[in-house]
């Protein structure tokens, strides 16, 4: 007969063993590796009924949605079948903790992937939320190289809000000219701007007025409104149910207003961070941003409703983008009986600024920022000329990426790869008039970067100004790679260094990776330089970044591990690449 104390010890050991087995199984579930094999190539497609060559991933644009769970490792084996173009893909909103070489930013973190080559991106998705991916070489995002990343919470963890179903919506603007044509115009003398987009796409679908293409002399069949590729996206809902819509924008130029006819929405997430819920009728969304909104199917279910996107912040010359909010059991393509909404006034900056200010971190999920910063960098956003070419600049410097990517140059101590002098932390605050065209519009090309002390707290003040067009100041969505930042505040006019910091929200500011800079205004951001690597910070308008509207931050480069040889092979690292 077994003594009770031995019996007790046996059962304790048995329970311990059972617990360890559960932990092992739980860990294996929690930390899966998600493998994806992609071929990137050009194909003829008609997303807005107009047939043109676009970049696809496995034959699709938008590309496949990546689904993962917090803590998973994502592996993407990407083959470049463009044949005459390089490529790189950025994982927008993924912080790349420990894997800065997988950020996918050509010229900053890697050499481009050459035609015919296969490159493997490998990274951990460390937080749940709604994220994006897109081309980051030249202007390939505007050619169709984009998609979504959805990261769910670990098993057993729930969201702080409830819903019945989850849907993903990705928004874009669309041009008929190729990105090579657009880039050539931006680089030309005289300057040729890309102009306003021909269409707006919802989940890769829009509708161009084909009669315009016929009038322009295009060949018959190039534009066909009966092509099923451009039938409106239809989101089917069951009456009485609540839906989480994950909405992301990867427009190359346009700021948008999204709304669903007759339905209110409640914002609950922004760039992977929980928002103190607030109700809206329309959502202003800028390129690079993601939001989750809750909407209840609580209207007359005998009909369908329009979901629309409209251009704001620029005088619209692009038709409303249309999708169908389809109440089951109505046919998904049954047209709503109403005229589509045209959205708010395009130049209502006050309304857009008010919505930006409304975002706060959700109670119970507040990540309080440091009360003060160690460094303040004020970036004056201006339009300029360099040797007759139109450019965008920060503190009179227009970014030109070096032949050797910064991450490689810094980690390998290749000091000749770029200019070592630091760029300025500010501009001529006292004398620069942000409301007028600059008296001297000339600027300088630069590949200088900001070197940040590791673990320091940095404030970046984005200051908008007049462009080279009288009475014009544009909207710029700014995206930071490798980090989230606290959005401390927005303001109008010129930022005052001596007192505007008193307006900051340091109690419950929202954290984001992309935030707008409104016309003639300022945006104040704060972040910790705690992610070893080299990170781009730039305007997410494709043409603006192409024309130099960005800066680069380095932090903790000495803490970066050995670089994969696959990211090398260009500039001073030529000859070091191993497939």
N, C-alpha and C positions, 0 to 999 in steps of 0.2 A: 504494500500500500504506500502510495506517494505521500510524503509529508505535505501539509498545507503550505509551508513556506516555500518548498521546492516547486509545488504546483503554481504558486503565485509567481515565482521567478520564471517558470516556463512560459506562463501566459504573458508576462511582461516582455520576454524575449520574442514571443510569437507576435505580439502586437507591434513591437518595434520593427520586426522584419516586415510585417504587413504595411506599416507606415512608410518604410523605405521603398517598398515596391510601388505603393501609391504615388510617392514623390517622383520616382523614376518615370512612371507612366504619365503623371501629370506634366512633368518637364518635357517629355517627348511630345506631348500634345501641344504644350505651350510654345515650343521652340522648333517648329517645323521649318524645313527648307522648301521654298516654293521655286520650282524651276520653270523658266520660260525660254523658248527658242524662237527668235524673231528673225525674219528676213525683211530688210528695209529696201524698197525699190520703187521706181516710178511706174505708175499704171494710169491708164485713162479712166477717169471717173466723172460722174455728173452730180456732185452733191447739191448743186442749186439748179439742176437741169441743163447747165452749160458744160459740155464735155471738154476736159483739159487734162494735161498730165499733172498728177499729184503724187506726193510721197505717201506710200502705204506701209503698214506693218502687217505681214501675213495677209496681204490683200485688202486690208481694212484701213479706213480713216473716218473717224477717230480710231486709233489702234485699240487692241484688246485691253480691257480693264484689268488691272492687277488687283486681286483680292488676297489679303493676308490678315494675320492676326498679330496683335501687338507682341513683339519679341521674335517674330519669325525672321528668317533670313531669306531674302529675295535674290535669286540668281537669274540674270537675263543674259543669254548668249545671243549676241546681236551680229548678224552677218550683213555687211554693207554691199548690197547689190545695186547701188546707184550707178556704178561703173565709171562715171565721169565726175563724181563729187565725193568729197569726204563727208563724214557725219560724226555727230556726238549727241548723246541724249542726257538731259538733266532731269533729276528726280526731285521735282519741285515741292519743297516743304519737308523732305526727308533730311534730317540734320547730318547724316553721315558721320556719326560718332565713331571714331577710330578708323574710318575708311574715307578720308578726304579725297583720295584718288578716284573714288567712284561717283563724285558729284556730277561729272559729265559736262563740265564747262571747258570747251576747247580754248586753249591759250591761257587758262588759269590753272586747271587741275589735270589736264591730260593733253597729249597730242591727238589730233583727230584720227578717226578710224578710216583708213584708206580704202578705196574701192577694192572689193574682193576679199577684204580682211574680215575676220571674226574677232569680236572683242567680248570679254565677259565682265559684266558689272555684277558686283556682289556686295550687298549691304543689309543691315538690320533695320527693320521698321520698329523704332523704339516706342512709338506712341500711336494710340488709336486716333483716327480722324480721317478727313477727306483731303486728298492731295492730288497732285498732277504729275505728268511727265511730258517732256516736249524736246524737240530738237534744239541744240544750243551750238550750232555751227552755221555761220552766215545768217540767213533768214529762213531756215528750213521749217521752223514752226508754222510760218504762214503758208507753207506748201502742203500742209496736212499731216506733219509729223507730230502728233500729240495724242494724249489720252489721260485716263484717270487712274488713281491709286486709292483703294478703299481699305483702310486698316480697322479691323474690329477689335473690341475689347477682349481680354482673356476670358476663358470660360468661367462662369459664375459671377462675373462683374457686370453690372447693369449701368445703363445710361441714366443720368438724372432727369430724364423725361421719357414719356412713353409714346409709342406709335404702333401701328399695325403692320405697315409695310415700308420698305426702304427702296428709293429709286435714285438713280444717278443721272444728272443732266449736265452736259458740258456745252458751253456756248462759244461761238467763234464768229469772226467776220471773215469775209471771203472775197478774194480778188481773182479776176480772170487773167491778168498779166502774171507771168511767172515771177518767182522771187528773184531770178537772175535779171530779168528786165527791171524789176523794182530797184534792185541794188545798183544797177548800172545808172539809173536815173538819179539816185541819191548821190552818186559819186561824180556826176557829170557837171560840166560847165557849158551852158547854163544849167542850173539845178532843175531837176524834174522830180517833184514830189510824187509819192505813191497815190495820192488822192484818196477820196472816200471809197470804201469797199462797195462792190457790186451787190452783195447779199449778206444777210445775217443767218447763221446756221444754229439750229438747236439739235444736239446729238447728231451732227454731221449732215443735217438736211435743211434746205432752204428752197426758195423758188424765185428764180430770176425771170423778169419779163422778157420772154423770148422774142417778142416783136421788136424789141430794141436791137437785138443781135441781127435780126433779118434786115432792119433798116441800116445797120452798119456794114452790111455786105458780107456777113459770115456765111460760110458754106451751109447748104441745107443739111439738117440733121445734127449740126453741132449743138443746137439748143432744142430740147424736146421736153415739154412740160408733162408728157405722159410717161416719161421714164420713171419706173418705180423707185429708182435711187433717190429721187427728190420729192417723193410723196411726204407730206408733213409727218413729223414724229408724233406719235399718239401715245399718251400716258393714260392707261386704263385704270379707273378707280371704282371701288365698290361703295355705294352710298352708305354714309354713316361712319366710314372708316377714316382713320387719321394716317397721313403719309409723311414720312421724312423724305424731303427732296434734298439731295446733296448737289448743290449747284456750283460749278466751277467755270471760270472764264479764262480762255486763252486767246482772246482777240489780239490781233497784231497792231491795232490802232485804237479801236473804239471802246469808250466807256459805255455801259449799257444800263438800262432799266428793265427789270424782269417783273412781270406780274401775271396773275391768273385771273381772268375775268370773273368778277363777282365773288372772289374768295380772299379772305384775309390770310396772312402768313405770320408765323411766329418764329423769329430768329433764335436759334439755340446753339449754334456752333459757328466759329469763324477760324479758318486756317488750322483746324485741329484743336481749338481751344473752346471750352464751354462759355457761352454768352449768357448773361443775365437776360432771361427771355423778355422780348418786347414785340408788340404787334406792328405790322406794316401792311400797306396795300401794295407797294412796289419796292423792290430791292434794287438799290444801286450797287453795281458790281463792276470792279475794275480788273483789267488784265492781270492774271496771276493770283487772284483771290478765290477762295472757296468758302461757301456758307452751307449750313444745314438749316432748312426752315421746315416747320410743321404746318400742314394744311389739312383741314378736315373737309371731306366730301359731303357738305351739308346743304347744297343748293338743289334746285329742281332737277331731279334725276331723269327727266324725260328728254333731256337735250344734252348736247356737248357744249364746252366752253373753250374760248381761246386762251392759250398761254402765249405771251408775246414778249419780244425783246425789241427795244428801240434805242437808238443812239442818243446819248446825252453828252454834254460838255464840248461838242462840236456841232456846227450847224448841219443837220442831217441831210444827206443826199442819197440815203440808202433806205429801201423799203423796210417796213416792219418785218421782223422775223417771226414766223408763225409755227405753233404746234397745237395739238388738240388735247384738251383735258377731257378725256372720254369717260363718261359715266356708263358703267355696265348696266344693262345689256345693249346699249346703243352701239351701232356699228362704229369701229374705231376711226374710220375716215369720214364719218358723217359730219358735214360742215355745220358749225354753230349758226344759229339764225341771226346773229348780230354782226355788226361791223367791228373788226379788231380794234382794240384800244391802241391809241397812238402814243401813250405814255405822257410823262410830265414835260414841261417846257425844257428844251435842250439846254438853255442857258440859265436855269434856276440854280445857281451855285449855292444859294442860301439853304435850299432844301437838301442838297447833297451834303453840305457841311454839317447840317443838323443831324443827318443820319450817321455820319462818321462819328460825331460826338456822342451819339446814343449808345455806342457799344461799350459795355462794361463786363468785367470778368464775373462769372456766376458765383453767387455766394456758396461757400463750401469748396470752391475750386480756385480761390484767389492765390496767385503766386505774387506776393508783394515785392515790388522792386526795391533795390537799395535807395535810400533816401537821397543820396547825392551821388554824383559821378566823379570819376578820376580824370576824365578828359572830355572836352566839348569840341566837336567838329561841326562847323557850320558850312553847308554846301550851297552855294548860290547857283541855281539852275538857269543857264542862259543859252540863247541861240547865237551862234557866232560864225565867223568865216576864217578859214585857214587857206592861204594861197588861192583865194577865190572859191573854195569849196565850202558849202554849207555844213556846219557842224553843231553839235550840242556839247556844252562844257559845264564843268563844276569848278568854281573858283578860277575860271579862265583856262582850265586845262581840259582838253578833249582826249578821252581814253583811247589809246591804240594798243592792242594786245601784242606782246612780244612773240618772236618766233619760237622761243623756248618757254613753255608754260611756267608760270611763277612757282608752282609747287615744286617742279623739278629743279628750277634754277636755285631756289632758296635751300631746298633740302640737300642738293649736291654742291652748294656754295659756288655756283657759276655766276660770279659777280658782274661779268660783262654782258649778261643776258638782258638786263634792263637798267635804266638809270637809278642809281641808289639814293639820290637826294629825295627827301620826303616832300609830298605836296603840301600846300598850305592848309591850316586848320580853319581859315576864315577868309574874308574878303574885305574890301574897303567899306566897312559898315556905315561910316559917317557920310560918305560922299556918293555912294551908288544909289541911283534913283530906280527903284524896281518898277515904277509905273511908266517908264519911257524907254524907247529904243536906246541902247547904249550909244554914247558918242563915239566910242571906238569899239567896233564889233569884232575886231581881230582877236584870235585866241592862239593857243599853242598846243600842238599834239604832244601827248605825254604817256609814258608807261610807268610813271612813278606810283608807288603804293604807300598806304598807311601801315606802319608797323605798330601794333598795339601790344601793350604789356599784358602778358598772359594773366588771366583771371581779373583783369581790371574791368571797371564799369565805364562804359563809353556812351555819351550822348551824341546823337547826330541830329542836327537841326537842318531840315530841308527848307530852303528859302526859294520861293518862286519869283519870277520877274517877267517883264515884258519880253516877248520874242522880238525878232527883227521886223515884225509886222506891227504897225501902230495900233494901239488899243487891243492887243491880243496877248493873253497869257494862257498857256495850255495846261491841261490836267496831266499829271505824271504819276502813274502807279509805281512805287519803288519796292523792289524785292531784294531781300537779304538771303544769301545762301548760307547754309550751315548753322543757322540760328533762328530762334524766334526773338522778337523784340517787344518791349512794352511800348504801347502807343500812349505817350504821356499827354499829348494835346495837339489841337489844331488851332490856328488863328488866322486872322486876315491882316493884310499889310505887311510891313517889315518887322521881323522878329527883333525885340528889344532885349539885348543880353542882360541888362540890369534889372528888369522886372518881369518879363514874360514867363520866367520859370516859376513864378508864384501861381500861375494859372494851371500848372501841371496837376494831373490826377495821379497821385502816388498811393492812393488807398485801394482802388480796385480797377486799375487799367487793364484793358484787354491785351492779350499777347497775340501777335500775328507774325507772319513772315512777309506780308505785302501790305502796303498802306498807300492811300492816295495823297498826292500833293495838289491842293486845289489852286485855281488861278489867283495870282497876286496874294498868295497866302503862305503859311508855314506849317510844317508838321514836325513834331518833336518826338524822337524815338530814343529808347535806352536799351542797351543789351550788355550782357557779360561776354567778354572775350575769353571764353572758357572751352573752346573747341579747337584743338590744335590743327592748323592747316592754313590754307589761303582761300579766301572767300570773296566772290563777286558781290557787289551791291550796285544795282543798276535800275534804270527806268525799264519797265516791262513792255513799253511800246516798242515793237520790233525795229522800226525805222530809227527811233531815237537812240537805242543802244547801238545799232549799227553805225550811227553818226557820232558816237563817242560819249553818250550820256551814262557814265558809270564810273565807279571807283573800285579799288581792290583793297581788302584788309588782310594782313598777316598776323597770326597770333600763335605762340607756342610752337613754332616750326621745329625747334629742337626736340620736341616730344613726339613728332610724327615718326612712325615706324619706317622700316625699309620700303621703298617705293616699288611697286610691281613693275617689271620691265615692260609690260604691255602698254603702259601709258607713255613710254618714251619713243624716240625715233624721229623727232623733229628738232630744228634749231641746233643748239649745242649738244643736245642729247642724241643727235643722229648717229646711227651705228650701234646704239645701246638697246634698240628694240629687239625683243625676242617674242615671237608669236606664242 
